[in-house]
Amino acid sequence: MVNGTLLPLNNLLADGVYTAPFKLGSEECEVNLIIDSGSSTMAVLHRRYQPEQDMSLKPTALAQEICYGQGGWLGSVIHTQVQAAQLKLIDTPLALVHKETRHTFLEADGIWGLAYHPLNRSYDLSHYLALQHQRQKYTFPWPFGDQAQVLDQRQLQHFKALISQAPEQDIPSCFTLMEQHGLCANRFALLCHRSSIHHACAETRQASLKDDSLNQGILILGGGEEQTHLYDGQFIDIKVVHDRYYNLNLKAVGWHGEDAIPLPPTDSKLEQRGSSNAILDSGASLICLPESLFKRLLQSLYRLHPDAASVLEPFIHELSKVQQMLAEGIPCNQLKLEQWPELLFYLEGEKRETCILTCPADCYWQTNAPKHGHAVFKLMGQLPHWPAQSILGLPLFNPYYVVFRRDLGASGTVRFARKKNVSKPAVP
């Protein structure tokens, strides 16, 4: 298939992360799902999709428990019809989320993970159901009582103990099934302009936000390079070193004008898990770096830009404070954005060469966010309970047209080309 299938994206429902529209089940229930290259599961909130009305639904005895860098959920695995634009896939496994940690999906209806199947693990509860629920063979309807939607730590620990005794089963991802059924080629492309919602004026209505081209994007299923109107120049080909996440080998990071900071070899524990020192994650609205690297990067920045320390001080704290500042921002007139250097990422290329991807200041800073005339900093240190692994989120996508060629190389190749210009926001 040459041209691929285009899905429109917007970033309004998930606080800067992009969602795409889908139709589920016999009733073609419309849902908006987060587009996430950092996970593999298709999941939809029970309350946003009415499974009881779906004549295509087939229950199973499988259940899933998924934890992200932030957030997580529990749910049953069902099979039903999934439609993305004109691509229709019947008898497709997806998770019906019954319990989630607070704000996992924000205002989105769920998530579509575009990574590989080893991340899409389920647990067969047939034996448990036979012992505890003799009249119920399946995990839908949800057999675990408490109907509260918010997942607390006690419930999570109880469920983890339960599934630790259950047989595991990998579930093929929805995108993999689309390719296997001949609906699209084994590739997709993303064009995303922002990592925070753009507020063009002080009193922006929801309709105006939606119409703002900077809050829009495109997902192309089964296509990529043929969309020449979306990019300029040659592609930079980055090697995927493991097909679990889109695992990359990040060699160094540095500011333009300063020496690059080399990264140590991938931790042996990550290697044993089929991982690497960096993942490419469209479901992350920030770039998160290991704490030691982040501190060295800040020190290097302060040498280049002496005012940076005072400007960044509100953002350089523990996670809760960072989240607070992302919700508040600082006045744009404190920035002088033209004085901030480009951030350079040195990655292993498809031919084992070192390739450089550039993140400009207007990508790691997001102006007119979270409101008009303010700005937020989109780099941070290591997430709690996360390994020493860089999460390369949307700020690194934003300058580029990005093609995920799962069909190139041993584990895949991600291709980056400079995107063609869209309207850039004026800095107030």
C-alpha positions in Angstrom: 0.0 0.0 0.0 1.6 3.2 -1.2 -0.1 6.2 0.3 -1.2 5.1 3.7 -4.3 6.1 5.7 -4.4 9.5 7.3 -5.9 10.1 10.8 -6.3 13.6 12.1 -4.8 14.3 15.5 -5.3 17.0 18.1 -3.7 17.6 21.5 -6.6 19.1 23.5 -7.8 16.0 25.4 -4.5 14.8 26.9 -2.8 18.0 27.9 -0.6 18.3 24.9 -0.3 14.6 24.0 -2.1 13.7 20.7 -5.3 11.7 20.3 -6.9 10.2 17.2 -10.6 9.2 16.5 -11.7 5.6 16.3 -15.0 3.7 16.1 -15.5 0.6 18.2 -18.0 -2.2 18.1 -21.2 -2.9 16.2 -22.6 0.5 17.2 -19.4 2.3 16.0 -19.0 4.1 19.2 -16.7 7.1 18.7 -13.7 7.4 21.0 -10.5 9.4 21.1 -7.4 7.4 22.0 -4.0 8.7 22.9 -1.4 7.8 20.2 1.5 6.2 22.2 4.7 4.8 20.7 5.7 4.0 24.3 3.2 1.1 24.9 1.5 -1.6 23.0 -2.0 -2.0 24.3 -5.3 -0.6 22.9 -7.4 0.2 25.9 -10.7 2.1 26.3 -12.5 3.3 29.4 -15.6 1.3 30.2 -17.6 4.5 30.9 -16.7 6.1 27.5 -17.7 3.0 25.5 -20.9 1.1 26.2 -19.9 -2.6 25.8 -23.3 -3.9 26.9 -24.7 -2.5 23.6 -22.0 -4.0 21.4 -23.2 -7.0 19.4 -19.7 -7.6 18.2 -18.2 -8.1 21.6 -16.6 -11.4 22.6 -15.5 -11.7 26.2 -12.4 -13.6 27.2 -10.9 -15.0 30.5 -7.9 -12.6 30.1 -7.2 -9.5 32.2 -4.5 -6.8 32.0 -2.7 -4.6 34.4 -0.6 -1.9 32.8 1.6 0.7 34.5 3.1 3.7 32.7 5.7 6.2 33.8 2.8 8.0 35.3 -0.6 6.3 35.7 -2.0 2.8 35.2 -5.1 0.7 35.0 -6.8 -2.7 35.4 -9.2 -4.2 32.9 -10.7 -7.2 31.1 -9.7 -8.2 27.5 -12.5 -8.4 25.0 -12.6 -8.8 21.2 -14.6 -6.4 19.0 -14.5 -4.4 15.8 -12.1 -1.5 15.6 -12.2 1.1 12.9 -9.5 3.8 12.1 -10.7 6.0 9.3 -11.6 3.5 6.5 -9.5 0.6 8.1 -11.8 -1.9 9.7 -10.6 -4.8 11.8 -13.0 -7.4 13.2 -12.5 -9.6 16.2 -9.7 -7.4 17.6 -8.4 -7.7 21.2 -8.6 -4.6 23.3 -8.7 -3.9 27.0 -11.8 -2.6 28.7 -10.5 -0.4 31.5 -12.5 -0.8 34.7 -10.2 0.9 37.2 -7.5 3.5 36.5 -5.2 5.6 38.7 -6.4 9.2 38.8 -6.0 11.1 35.5 -4.2 8.3 33.6 -5.9 9.3 30.3 -7.0 12.9 31.3 -9.9 13.7 29.0 -9.1 11.1 26.4 -11.2 7.9 26.2 -8.2 5.5 26.3 -5.0 4.8 24.5 -3.6 3.1 21.4 -0.1 1.7 22.0 1.9 1.4 18.8 5.0 -0.4 20.2 5.6 -4.2 20.0 3.7 -7.2 21.4 6.1 -8.0 24.4 4.6 -5.0 26.2 1.1 -6.2 25.6 1.0 -8.9 28.3 -2.3 -10.4 29.7 -3.1 -13.0 32.4 -5.4 -16.0 32.0 -7.8 -16.0 35.0 -9.8 -19.1 33.9 -8.6 -21.1 37.0 -9.4 -18.3 39.4 -12.8 -17.7 37.9 -13.7 -21.4 38.1 -12.8 -21.5 41.8 -14.2 -18.1 42.9 -17.0 -17.3 40.4 -18.5 -20.6 39.3 -21.2 -18.9 37.2 -18.8 -16.6 35.4 -16.2 -17.8 32.8 -15.0 -14.4 31.6 -13.4 -11.2 32.9 -16.3 -9.2 31.4 -18.5 -8.2 33.2 -15.7 -7.3 35.6 -15.8 -9.9 38.4 -13.9 -8.0 41.1 -16.7 -6.2 42.9 -15.9 -2.6 43.9 -17.2 -0.3 41.1 -15.2 2.7 42.1 -13.3 3.9 39.0 -10.3 5.2 40.8 -7.6 2.5 41.4 -5.9 2.8 44.8 -2.7 1.1 46.0 -4.5 -1.5 48.0 -6.5 -2.7 44.9 -3.4 -2.7 42.8 -1.4 -4.8 45.2 -4.3 -7.3 45.5 -4.6 -7.6 41.8 -0.8 -8.0 41.3 -0.9 -10.9 43.8 -3.7 -12.5 41.9 -2.1 -12.3 38.5 1.3 -13.5 39.8 -0.3 -17.0 40.0 -1.9 -16.8 36.5 -0.5 -18.0 33.2 0.8 -15.1 31.0 -0.3 -14.6 27.4 1.0 -11.9 25.0 -1.7 -10.2 22.9 -0.9 -9.1 19.4 -1.2 -5.3 19.1 -3.9 -3.7 17.0 -1.4 -2.2 14.6 0.4 -5.6 14.1 -3.0 -7.2 13.3 -3.8 -4.4 10.8 -0.5 -5.2 9.0 -1.0 -9.0 9.2 -4.5 -8.7 7.7 -3.2 -6.6 4.8 -4.9 -3.4 5.9 -1.7 -1.4 5.9 2.1 -1.7 5.5 4.2 -2.3 8.6 5.0 1.4 9.1 3.4 4.6 10.3 4.3 8.3 10.5 3.7 11.1 12.9 3.6 14.9 12.4 3.1 16.7 15.8 3.8 20.4 16.2 3.6 20.9 19.9 4.0 19.2 23.3 1.6 21.6 25.1 -1.7 23.1 24.0 -1.2 26.4 22.2 -3.3 29.4 23.4 -3.2 31.9 20.6 -5.0 34.7 22.6 -6.0 35.5 26.1 -9.6 34.3 25.8 -9.4 31.2 23.5 -12.5 29.1 23.2 -12.4 25.3 22.8 -13.4 25.5 19.2 -10.6 28.0 18.4 -8.1 25.8 20.2 -9.2 22.9 18.1 -8.9 24.9 14.8 -5.4 26.1 15.7 -3.1 24.3 13.3 -0.4 24.1 16.0 -2.8 21.9 18.1 -3.3 19.5 15.2 -1.2 16.7 13.8 -1.4 13.7 11.5 -1.0 10.0 12.0 -0.4 8.0 8.7 -1.0 4.3 9.0 1.0 2.2 6.5 2.7 5.2 4.9 5.4 7.7 5.4 8.0 8.8 2.8 5.5 9.3 0.1 4.0 12.3 1.9 6.6 14.7 0.4 4.5 17.7 1.0 5.0 17.3 4.8 8.9 17.3 4.9 12.0 18.8 3.4 15.4 17.2 2.7 16.9 13.8 3.5 15.9 11.5 6.3 18.1 10.8 9.3 17.8 7.0 10.0 18.0 6.0 13.6 18.4 2.3 14.5 15.9 0.6 16.7 18.1 -1.7 18.8 15.3 -3.7 20.5 11.7 -4.3 19.3 10.0 -3.9 22.7 9.6 -0.2 22.9 11.1 1.8 20.1 14.5 1.3 21.9 17.3 3.6 20.7 21.0 3.8 21.6 21.6 7.4 22.9 25.3 8.1 22.8 25.5 11.6 24.1 23.5 14.8 24.7 24.7 18.4 24.6 23.9 22.0 23.9 25.0 23.7 20.7 28.2 25.4 21.5 29.2 23.1 24.4 30.9 19.7 24.5 28.4 16.8 24.3 28.0 14.8 27.5 28.6 11.1 26.8 26.3 8.4 28.2 27.6 5.3 29.8 26.8 1.9 28.1 23.3 0.6 28.6 22.8 -0.9 32.0 23.1 -4.7 32.0 19.7 -5.1 33.7 18.1 -3.1 30.8 19.9 -5.2 28.3 18.6 -8.4 29.9 15.1 -7.1 29.6 15.6 -6.4 25.9 15.8 -2.7 26.4 18.2 0.2 26.0 19.2 3.5 27.4 16.5 5.5 25.5 13.0 5.0 24.2 11.1 7.1 21.6 7.7 7.9 23.2 4.9 9.9 21.5 2.8 9.5 24.6 5.2 11.6 26.7 4.8 15.4 26.6 8.3 15.9 28.1 11.8 14.7 27.5 12.9 12.9 30.7 16.6 12.2 31.3 18.5 10.2 33.9 19.1 12.4 36.9 22.9 12.5 36.7 22.7 13.4 33.0 20.1 16.1 33.6 22.2 17.7 36.3 25.3 17.8 34.1 23.2 19.2 31.2 21.9 22.0 33.4 25.4 22.9 34.5 26.5 23.1 30.9 23.5 25.3 30.1 24.3 27.7 32.9 27.8 28.2 31.5 26.3 29.2 28.1 23.4 31.2 29.4 24.0 32.7 32.9 20.4 33.8 33.3 19.1 30.3 32.7 19.5 29.2 36.4 17.1 31.8 37.7 14.6 31.3 34.9 14.6 27.5 35.4 14.5 27.5 39.2 10.7 26.9 39.5 11.0 23.9 37.2 13.9 22.1 38.8 12.2 20.2 41.6 10.6 17.0 42.5 7.8 15.7 40.3 4.8 17.3 42.1 6.4 20.7 41.8 7.2 20.2 38.2 3.6 19.2 37.5 2.5 22.4 39.4 4.7 24.6 37.2 3.5 22.9 34.0 0.0 23.9 35.1 1.1 27.5 35.8 4.1 28.4 33.6 6.1 31.6 33.7 5.6 34.9 31.8 7.1 34.7 28.3 8.8 38.0 28.9 11.2 36.3 31.3 12.5 34.0 28.6 14.3 35.9 25.7 13.9 32.7 23.8 16.4 33.6 21.1 19.2 33.4 23.7 18.5 29.7 24.5 20.7 27.2 22.6 19.6 24.1 20.6 19.7 20.8 22.4 21.5 18.0 20.4 20.9 14.3 20.8 23.6 11.9 19.4 22.1 8.6 18.5 23.2 5.4 16.8 22.2 5.4 13.2 21.0 2.5 11.0 24.6 1.9 9.8 26.1 2.2 13.3 27.2 5.8 12.6 26.5 8.6 15.0 23.5 10.8 14.0 22.4 14.1 15.5 18.8 15.1 16.1 18.2 18.7 17.1 15.6 20.0 19.6 15.3 23.8 19.2 14.5 26.2 22.1 10.9 26.7 20.9 10.4 22.9 21.3 11.9 22.4 24.7 10.2 25.6 25.8 6.5 25.8 24.9 5.2 29.4 24.6 1.6 30.3 25.0 1.1 27.4 27.4 -0.6 26.7 29.7 -2.2 30.0 28.8 -1.5 32.9 26.4 1.6 34.8 27.3 3.1 32.1 29.5 5.7 29.4 28.8 6.6 26.0 30.2 9.9 24.0 30.2 9.6 20.5 28.7 12.8 18.9 30.0 13.0 17.1 33.3 15.0 14.6 35.3 14.3 11.0 36.0 10.8 9.9 36.9 10.3 8.2 40.3 10.6 4.4 40.0 11.9 4.7 36.4 15.3 3.1 35.4 18.2 5.2 34.2 16.7 5.4 30.7 15.9 8.5 28.7 12.3 9.1 27.6 12.5 11.0 24.3 9.0 12.5 24.2 7.2 15.0 22.0 9.7 17.9 22.1 12.1 15.8 20.0 9.3 14.9 17.6 8.2 18.5 17.1 10.9 19.7 14.6 10.5 16.6 12.5 8.3 14.4 10.3 8.9 11.0 11.9 8.4 7.7 10.1 8.5 4.4 12.1 9.7 1.8 9.6 9.1 -1.4 11.5 9.9 -3.2 8.2 13.5 -1.9 7.9 16.5 -3.5 9.6 16.6 -6.2 12.2 14.3 -4.5 14.7 13.1 -1.4 12.8 14.3 2.0 11.8 12.9 5.4 12.8 13.4 8.1 10.1 13.5 11.8 10.9 13.1 14.6 8.3 12.7 18.3 8.8 9.0 19.1 8.6 7.8 21.8 6.3 6.9 25.1 8.0 3.6 25.6 9.9 2.7 28.9 11.5 4.9 29.5 14.5 3.5 31.4 17.5 4.6 34.9 18.2 6.3 35.1 21.6 4.4 37.8 23.6 
